[in-house]
Amino acid sequence: MDTLDRIVGSVEDRSARGVASAVTQLIAAGIIPPRERMPTTRVIADRLGLSAGSISDAWKMLVADGLLETRGRQGTFVVDPEASTPWRQFRGVQGAEIRLDLSTGFPDPEQLIDIRPHLRQLADGPAYRGYPADELDPLLAEALRPHVPFMPAPDNTLLATHVLGALSEIFPVIGPPSTKVIVAQPEFAPYVDLLERYRLEPVAVPLTDEGPELAAVERAVNAGARAIILQPRVHNPSGIVTSRRRLRAIAELCAMHDVWIFDGDFYGDLLPVPAMSAAEWAPAHTLYVKAFSKDIHPDIRVAVLIGAPKLIREAHRRRVGGYEVSRLNQDLLRLLLNDPMRRAHLKTVKEEYARRQQTFVDVLAEHGIQIPHGGGFNVWVPVRSEGDALVYLASKGIGVAPGSAFQVGGVNDPHIRVSTAAITGDVADVAREIAVASQVGRTKR
């Protein structure tokens, strides 16, 4: 008996959910094995006397549950639960003794604001008042207003404990599996991991010194892309700052073609570039992503997605259970945003991070390596051989992120990403080691 006969013989409830339930049981029992190619929706629909749309809906449920995966024209397959591919951001040299880890992009703990006085203030505050009526505290909404392009409200704001968690709720909402999403080449590795997890198709466009190449974005939109991920103020990992002219052109193009814009800002007042967002030109299509873990403190655990009420409402509707972010965390963020000392602290920290990055790129320039840097925590360094550079630096006790983790579609352009924010010692000495590592190994092809 082949797979088609097994499916037809097991379906009793001839609704989309009934078909999905029957196939789930067949997969769970091993009757339909991992990596098995499924019959086409039309063939199953004909045998069951259903519409192809009903079978397609059943397949969407099974894809969402992680049981099936679509591979474009190759067809739909049963997921192999034993297959294990490390997420991009965890790639690196295994077993090395790393004394200086420049791979993570985390802030320097010594540069973080002291949150203990604010925690004491919370401890002396009112007692717990029970479950709130809405997720977003109105007082936090008021404190957020100067930092986001929209007025925060329950129907346009999603709170999560971190950005990737928030995006994991939004990505399944933007379209079915194989929906095309425009990303940069290179792109922040966890974004590509998330797109793959939800079986969305990343479409990489090259970067110019003004940001994503406009002609490539237009081609991707015309080819059916439904969303684009942007990091306008400074791109991670490339360090490129998008010009206002380029950002406006992309925003207007997306608004014209009904394409969602995910617009991220993760460094706040630490960046030299003024705040800007695609929301200025495409407010109805922009979902602004804001985090505070780098410029204030990672332990706040509040990320904000704001805008695009259609997406926000659907993400809220799909949530099961209570709210994601506690009122304690919201209160802590509110106190910090309203703290008059915060701006002075950030000015000092911004200058220190800028000094580290500028020293680093100046030393590399002395060795003939010119790299873009627009602030932020990271720089994108070309190397002869990624693997040889990683091994050389690991032998010196230095960890960096492999560039291949940030490249989409098997591109072979050897780079490493270095977090200059984490260099707490002699920046010039570290930069010289990176310069040596860039020349180690096989000639770049």
C-alpha angles and dihedrals in degrees: 000000000000128000094265093054091047092053094046092047094051101047113100102152104058096203124105090257091047092053091047091050093050093049090046090057092048091052093044091052092049092241088123102041129216116278091022114148110234123226115258118272091243094054092050091044091053093050093047096040092239134125119268086237091062092053090045089054090050090051091051090055091050092047090050089051091052095245099110133033130197121224102188112245092358090073138233121314139187109256116247105231091196094057108105122184115174114241111256097248092060096057116115146106110318122220097013121138102238115192095170114039110196095162104087108062090224121149120258105262090220090061097053122109115254106252096182096094089053092048089053089050090054091048090056092047131096121308121259110290101196132256113341122236093232134027095232113069108226091224091054090048089057092048092048095053097090091050102051133052096236135052104258114241135157094259097051102034131078119185123201137165092250139004097253090051090052093048090049086064094046102043094066088053099057096069148316124291114300092032107151118241121186116230134170125259102259104027137182101279099227090056090059090045090054093048090052092047090057092040094243117149117243113214109198121213124188123251125235127191088272097050134266111009105260097213091052091049090050092050091050092049091049088050090059107271110164101193143019131206115218135182100186104170094052127345121228118243102007099051091223119147115215113231119235089240092056093043091052092049092051093045093050091046091052093047090051092052098037095247121157117237121210104199115188131199115175106156103052114179092002091080125086091215116086117247114275136166141184085238088082090071104018107032096157093053102040126097107190115210116204130179133175102196095104105039097035116013138313092224093066087081096197123129121176128211111186135176132031096081092194091063094039094051092050092049090050090048092055095051116108120209130353134346123299101225123049123231088240090063091044091050091049092052091047092053091049094047090051095044108115090207093059096079093053090048092050091050090058093044092047090055092050094050090046091051092052094048095044092049090049096051092043091056091047089050089055086059093050096260113128115189133173116245126178100169123272121108105287144065129197111226124192115224137182093236125009095204095047092047091051093049093046092051092044088055086057092049094254123128123201133169119261113244093222089070089067098044123095129218100013096297112172106211105134113228140140127214115225124193105218090183090071096055102108099164133045103344094191092053092052091047091054090054090050090050090053091047091053090063098043121111135358122008112264112255 
